[in-house]
Amino acid sequence: MADFILSLTCTGAGSPSAARIGVESGVLDVLRSVRAVLKDCAHYRDPETGRLFMRLMFSAKEEEAVRSPLAARASTLGLEWQLTAVDHRPSVVVFVSKFAHCAQDLLAQAKELGMRVAAVLSNHGDFAPFAAAAGVPFYHLPIVEGRRQRQEAVALDLVRAAGAELVILARYMQVLSPDLVTALPCPVINIHHSLLPAFKGAEPYGQAYAAGVRVIGATAHYVTAGLDDGPIIEQEVARVSPRHSREDFRKIGGELERRTLARAVRLHLDGRVFRIGDRTFVLE
């Protein structure tokens, strides 16, 4: 027996309870028919859209034995669904610039997070020794005036060649063009060093310091064509005071960034994050 995660969503019809019960009943019928053993089930219905979200973990003998009847039932129920083996380690590509803490943490936790870092891409060469120590291919793609389009084309080719199922921007201090965001074959998660939607841009800690804030934070979000506008996955905050210097802000923030990004990646890979337009819901 192997463990699987089923994440699904659909537009609820009728009463909320009837919609949930109908979907649950249909999915559980499929699992019973293949002698699967249910281990966990969580659900949520968005009150504004009526959309139902569910995540199930179960054990079964073969993935294909589940996939075929599930596809048939999903078509009847109007489900959007994804079935993943728990032991599947998706290929991930990490983008990084000079700040190495988040990318280093991802490489160190790759096995625990359930992923395989297939490559690290950077517009600087600083991270090469860290990638080499982890046995991960490193690609230095410098930003040259007038050649950004070519640099992004190479990056896109590398992501495709890696078979990436996720791209992670681990303090990659370049804005991806809308064309690249659209062309990438998988979701992209970014860590932003502030509590979005406040303090966007390249120097949020300086902005926060100048504003005299009492809390600072980090935000992990999906990347869209808009700058720092993607659906938020995870955030964390820390209290600060006028006694803290601008450098203190950066040190505290760096630790927040590292933890927040790792949690967001884990939630995504565990099939717990559902997008609802410009926001997300997390089934924990």
Secondary structure, DSSP 4 states (H G I P E B T S, - for coil): -EEEEEEEEEE--SSHHHHHHHHHHHHHHHHHHTT-EEEEEEEEE-TTT-EEEEEEEEEES-HHHHHHHHHHHHHHHT-EEEEEETT---EEEEEE-S--HHHHHHHHHHHHHT-EEEEEEESSSTTHHHHHHHT--EEE----TT-HHHHHHHHHHHHHHTT-SEEEESS--SPPPHHHHHH-SS-EEEEESS-TTSS-SS-HHHHHHHHT-SEEEEEEEE--SSTT-SPEEEEEEEE--TTS-HHHHHHHHHHHHHHHHHHHHHHHHTT-EEEETTEEEE--
